[in-house]
Amino acid sequence: MNSILNKSSIENISLCVYIGNTCSFDDDILINYCSQYGRIISCTIDKCPNEKRIFCDFRIIEFSNKEELEKFLHISLHKIDLIELDIKLYKNLLDNIDILNIDRKIFIGPIFNLNDINIIIEFYKLIDQKIKSYISKQNKQIYILIEFSNREFIRTIIKQKTIPKIIDNQILNIHTAINPKEYLKNNISLENNHHQIMIYGLNDYINENILMDYFDKRATVVACKIIPNDPKCAIIEFENEKFVQKFLDLHFIYLNGTTLSLNKVSDHFKSSINI
């Protein structure tokens, strides 16, 4: 079935699927594959700015109707060029239902000598025998995407800057893969302040990802945003008022060695800032 892409942004979240393991082929190949199951409305990296789309290993595909989406989801295994695709309902990501493998992935490169590929792969197999590896082009340069079996391997590798030495002593870089949650949950509603709290006292060591990680473990978070013109403040939006009251009753939380205060979001404050 042919697809006509009407737009590059999402129209209906309920008709969207997250597709991971896409960095080894271009969007046209993915769209042509998905078009077997229905008409594709959009293929995008929702809310991710264009300049930050390198080192991305996912796409959001939107089908034109529920029947086509269900037809696609009915297939238990999707592969392109022998690469197994990671398929999840996009709405489940928004609701924190599905767990992604994206934070078990790193890009290594750039690679100018193809003989170095095996050296790099064998080096990281000494750390984790279960790694998966893929060749990927990023900004017209060749990288290897390596997926580890455990997130702890990634944390250790990045912290210790564990990078192999290759034959020509070229300097390799490590890049973490873009996590869609970086962009899924930074749009705060201007109308829904009853589901939101203000956080005061942020410093340079507390960013939106750290806040999301903390609150996601304790509530259903809809969005998180550090205020652009006041980076010591952030707004967290929850699914309902029950979570709001849960945190307001605490008054304070202790995060990364810093005490943060929790307060209601006032109408006056929301109208005076640019979110």
Order of alpha helices (4+ residues) and beta strands (2+ residues): beta-alpha-beta-beta-alpha-beta-beta-beta-alpha-beta-alpha-beta-beta-alpha-beta-alpha-beta-alpha-beta-beta-alpha-beta-beta-alpha
